[in-house]
């Protein structure tokens, strides 16, 4: 499969972005488990909230932010030690988390950013959707968004494909994770209600399924009709998949901070971790 689907995904260096709240607990669990399972290097970052010239007018506030940040990082380091995972803590200063996450991902040459997701209240989900969309849009690597109550996937992977280059990149990532974790992959294509070419949609799913099988991955293919994001989330539950992998179409400029793409809707609606894969 690797010869026909590109680019190859790597999980050599993970970046965990944590704010120290319970929202990040699921992301911490996944990052530690994934680093251990994949033999990855792990960088853990926290942003100390500081405004421009904040230190000049409120040095005590900066000190408190630093102390809290170091406490957050120490807690993750302790958990990493228990899990026998080496991690590098990084405390960044700024007033815009998305910008600092993107900058740290670039400096660390991260292959994957792992971040938390808010709860199910509709307003929280809307806010999270915007934040996740901005991180996904600004970083150059793939992103995993993790609901706080979830853990590392151990049942199956739901891979959504649409025949695009981005979907091929997602397929490579899903295949690599499936082999490392010993999990089956369900390949899903969605046929819109007004789409008369569902046979072509089935062919897309079957193509990726066959390539995954050739690469030694247990894979099946399914087609669902309806709204793509809703169909993806439903298919994950129906097929007992606890990780969803989708491709990102790499919006740029102002568009990349807006909600609306299928991948961003899936991030908001899913009850399991969602990996949004970038095609480079």
PyMOL commands that set and color helices and strands:
alter all, ss='L'
color gray80, all
select helices_A, chain A and resi 22-38+54-57+59-82+97-108+122-138+165-181+198-214+228-238+253-257+262-269
alter helices_A, ss='H'
color red, helices_A
select strands_A, chain A and resi 13-17+41-49+87-94+112-117+142-147+156-160+184-191+219-225+243-248+273-278
alter strands_A, ss='S'
color yellow, strands_A
deselect
rebuild
show_as cartoon
